[in-house]
Amino acid sequence: MQTQYAIFGLGTPEVIVIVVVILIFFGGKRIPELMRGIGQGVREFNAAKSNIKTEIEEGMKDKPAPAKETAEEKKA
């Protein structure tokens, strides 16, 4: 029985072929470098996403409540 991966319906043989092609294309010495770069990019993306979420939440908390009109302001 062949295992199907959730991404693009790839099976085990396809994943093995992809890994071999990556090894041939980049070489064994460059792969850790490539993975570090990908990891750093993911970390920066998550940090930016978290920062934006925090700014939006703080902006919603800082929103001033609408001022109630007093009787004197209604007469004016």
Helices and strands as residue ranges (DSSP letters): H 12-26, H 31-61, H 71-75
